[in-house]
Amino acid sequence: MIITTTPTIEGKPIRSYHGIVVGEAIMGANVVRDVFASITDIVGGRSGAYESKLQDARETALRELEERAADKGANAVVGVDLDYEVVGQSMLMVSASGTAVSV
């Protein structure tokens, strides 16, 4: 499965379009991690705990996007866009959307 943010894939003409596909992941953060991340923010530096959680959410959203594209008979997704949102006070949502195509 080819997944790209570009609207086309160089050297591979799009033969058919299968529609928009979306993958989403909502991850909760725990209280201990929040406390240590707050300390990191005050002292300065990067929060490894949140970076790891963000990476997990992104990978989950992209994997779900790929599965939904495959279910539609596609072998690629073009025009992929990643969006990040905070839900409530301790939930992180990552959404990946794009157009499922056959090349």
Phi and psi restraints in degrees (value plus and minus 20) as a CYANA .aco file:
   2 ILE   PHI    -112.4   -72.4
   2 ILE   PSI     109.2   149.2
   3 ILE   PHI    -145.5  -105.5
   3 ILE   PSI     103.0   143.0
   4 THR   PHI    -163.1  -123.1
   4 THR   PSI     132.2   172.2
   5 THR   PHI    -103.6   -63.6
   5 THR   PSI     -31.4     8.6
   6 THR   PHI    -102.1   -62.1
   6 THR   PSI     136.9   176.9
   7 PRO   PHI     -97.5   -57.5
   7 PRO   PSI     -32.6     7.4
   8 THR   PHI    -158.8  -118.8
   8 THR   PSI     149.5   189.5
   9 ILE   PHI    -139.6   -99.6
   9 ILE   PSI      96.1   136.1
  10 GLU   PHI     -76.4   -36.4
  10 GLU   PSI     109.6   149.6
  11 GLY   PHI      60.5   100.5
  11 GLY   PSI     -19.5    20.5
  12 LYS   PHI    -151.7  -111.7
  12 LYS   PSI      78.7   118.7
  13 PRO   PHI     -86.8   -46.8
  13 PRO   PSI     122.2   162.2
  14 ILE   PHI     -97.6   -57.6
  14 ILE   PSI     101.7   141.7
  15 ARG   PHI    -109.1   -69.1
  15 ARG   PSI     -55.6   -15.6
  16 SER   PHI    -175.9  -135.9
  16 SER   PSI     131.8   171.8
  17 TYR   PHI    -126.5   -86.5
  17 TYR   PSI     118.0   158.0
  18 HIS   PHI    -134.3   -94.3
  18 HIS   PSI     -20.5    19.5
  19 GLY   PHI      86.4   126.4
  19 GLY   PSI     157.7   197.7
  20 ILE   PHI     -98.0   -58.0
  20 ILE   PSI     119.0   159.0
  21 VAL   PHI    -146.3  -106.3
  21 VAL   PSI     128.9   168.9
  22 VAL   PHI    -156.5  -116.5
  22 VAL   PSI     119.9   159.9
  23 GLY   PHI    -145.0  -105.0
  23 GLY   PSI     116.7   156.7
  24 GLU   PHI    -152.9  -112.9
  24 GLU   PSI     129.4   169.4
  25 ALA   PHI    -162.5  -122.5
  25 ALA   PSI     109.3   149.3
  26 ILE   PHI    -137.2   -97.2
  26 ILE   PSI     100.5   140.5
  27 MET   PHI    -137.2   -97.2
  27 MET   PSI     116.0   156.0
  28 GLY   PHI    -111.5   -71.5
  28 GLY   PSI     126.6   166.6
  29 ALA   PHI    -125.7   -85.7
  29 ALA   PSI     129.7   169.7
  30 ASN   PHI    -117.8   -77.8
  30 ASN   PSI     144.2   184.2
  31 VAL   PHI     -83.3   -43.3
  31 VAL   PSI     -63.0   -23.0
  32 VAL   PHI     -81.6   -41.6
  32 VAL   PSI     -65.0   -25.0
  33 ARG   PHI     -81.9   -41.9
  33 ARG   PSI     -61.3   -21.3
  34 ASP   PHI     -79.5   -39.5
  34 ASP   PSI     -62.5   -22.5
  35 VAL   PHI     -83.4   -43.4
  35 VAL   PSI     -68.4   -28.4
  36 PHE   PHI     -85.5   -45.5
  36 PHE   PSI     -55.8   -15.8
  37 ALA   PHI     -86.0   -46.0
  37 ALA   PSI     -58.2   -18.2
  38 SER   PHI     -83.4   -43.4
  38 SER   PSI     -61.4   -21.4
  39 ILE   PHI     -83.6   -43.6
  39 ILE   PSI     -63.6   -23.6
  40 THR   PHI     -79.7   -39.7
  40 THR   PSI     -61.7   -21.7
  41 ASP   PHI     -83.7   -43.7
  41 ASP   PSI     -58.2   -18.2
  42 ILE   PHI     -89.9   -49.9
  42 ILE   PSI     -65.8   -25.8
  43 VAL   PHI     -94.4   -54.4
  43 VAL   PSI     -51.1   -11.1
  44 GLY   PHI      85.1   125.1
  44 GLY   PSI     133.6   173.6
  45 GLY   PHI      97.1   137.1
  45 GLY   PSI    -192.5  -152.5
  46 ARG   PHI    -122.8   -82.8
  46 ARG   PSI     127.6   167.6
  47 SER   PHI    -118.4   -78.4
  47 SER   PSI      79.5   119.5
  48 GLY   PHI     -80.7   -40.7
  48 GLY   PSI     -54.9   -14.9
  49 ALA   PHI     -83.4   -43.4
  49 ALA   PSI     -65.0   -25.0
  50 TYR   PHI     -93.0   -53.0
  50 TYR   PSI     -56.0   -16.0
  51 GLU   PHI     -81.5   -41.5
  51 GLU   PSI     -60.6   -20.6
  52 SER   PHI     -84.6   -44.6
  52 SER   PSI     -63.4   -23.4
  53 LYS   PHI     -84.4   -44.4
  53 LYS   PSI     -59.7   -19.7
  54 LEU   PHI     -84.5   -44.5
  54 LEU   PSI     -62.2   -22.2
  55 GLN   PHI     -83.2   -43.2
  55 GLN   PSI     -62.7   -22.7
  56 ASP   PHI     -80.3   -40.3
  56 ASP   PSI     -64.7   -24.7
  57 ALA   PHI     -84.7   -44.7
  57 ALA   PSI     -62.7   -22.7
  58 ARG   PHI     -83.1   -43.1
  58 ARG   PSI     -65.8   -25.8
  59 GLU   PHI     -82.9   -42.9
  59 GLU   PSI     -59.0   -19.0
  60 THR   PHI     -85.2   -45.2
  60 THR   PSI     -64.7   -24.7
  61 ALA   PHI     -83.0   -43.0
  61 ALA   PSI     -62.9   -22.9
  62 LEU   PHI     -88.2   -48.2
  62 LEU   PSI     -57.2   -17.2
  63 ARG   PHI     -84.4   -44.4
  63 ARG   PSI     -61.5   -21.5
  64 GLU   PHI     -85.7   -45.7
  64 GLU   PSI     -60.0   -20.0
  65 LEU   PHI     -78.8   -38.8
  65 LEU   PSI     -66.4   -26.4
  66 GLU   PHI     -82.3   -42.3
  66 GLU   PSI     -62.8   -22.8
  67 GLU   PHI     -83.1   -43.1
  67 GLU   PSI     -62.2   -22.2
  68 ARG   PHI     -88.1   -48.1
  68 ARG   PSI     -55.7   -15.7
  69 ALA   PHI     -85.6   -45.6
  69 ALA   PSI     -64.1   -24.1
  70 ALA   PHI     -81.8   -41.8
  70 ALA   PSI     -59.0   -19.0
  71 ASP   PHI     -80.5   -40.5
  71 ASP   PSI     -47.8    -7.8
  72 LYS   PHI    -108.4   -68.4
  72 LYS   PSI     -19.9    20.1
  73 GLY   PHI      68.8   108.8
  73 GLY   PSI      -6.9    33.1
  74 ALA   PHI    -106.8   -66.8
  74 ALA   PSI     137.3   177.3
  75 ASN   PHI    -142.4  -102.4
  75 ASN   PSI      -9.4    30.6
  76 ALA   PHI    -178.9  -138.9
  76 ALA   PSI     138.7   178.7
  77 VAL   PHI    -152.0  -112.0
  77 VAL   PSI     104.6   144.6
  78 VAL   PHI    -132.4   -92.4
  78 VAL   PSI     141.6   181.6
  79 GLY   PHI      45.5    85.5
  79 GLY   PSI      13.6    53.6
  80 VAL   PHI     -89.2   -49.2
  80 VAL   PSI     115.1   155.1
  81 ASP   PHI    -146.5  -106.5
  81 ASP   PSI     113.7   153.7
  82 LEU   PHI    -128.4   -88.4
  82 LEU   PSI     110.8   150.8
  83 ASP   PHI    -142.8  -102.8
  83 ASP   PSI     122.8   162.8
  84 TYR   PHI    -142.9  -102.9
  84 TYR   PSI     114.3   154.3
  85 GLU   PHI    -160.5  -120.5
  85 GLU   PSI     130.9   170.9
  86 VAL   PHI    -120.0   -80.0
  86 VAL   PSI     107.3   147.3
  87 VAL   PHI    -130.5   -90.5
  87 VAL   PSI     102.9   142.9
  88 GLY   PHI      46.2    86.2
  88 GLY   PSI    -163.6  -123.6
  89 GLN   PHI    -128.5   -88.5
  89 GLN   PSI     -30.9     9.1
  90 SER   PHI    -162.7  -122.7
  90 SER   PSI       0.5    40.5
  91 MET   PHI    -139.2   -99.2
  91 MET   PSI     119.3   159.3
  92 LEU   PHI    -136.1   -96.1
  92 LEU   PSI     110.4   150.4
  93 MET   PHI    -136.9   -96.9
  93 MET   PSI     111.6   151.6
  94 VAL   PHI    -139.4   -99.4
  94 VAL   PSI     109.9   149.9
  95 SER   PHI    -142.7  -102.7
  95 SER   PSI     111.4   151.4
  96 ALA   PHI    -139.0   -99.0
  96 ALA   PSI     107.3   147.3
  97 SER   PHI    -153.7  -113.7
  97 SER   PSI     132.9   172.9
  98 GLY   PHI    -192.9  -152.9
  98 GLY   PSI    -194.4  -154.4
  99 THR   PHI    -128.5   -88.5
  99 THR   PSI     102.4   142.4
 100 ALA   PHI     -98.2   -58.2
 100 ALA   PSI     109.9   149.9
 101 VAL   PHI    -158.8  -118.8
 101 VAL   PSI     145.4   185.4
 102 SER   PHI    -133.9   -93.9
 102 SER   PSI     111.8   151.8
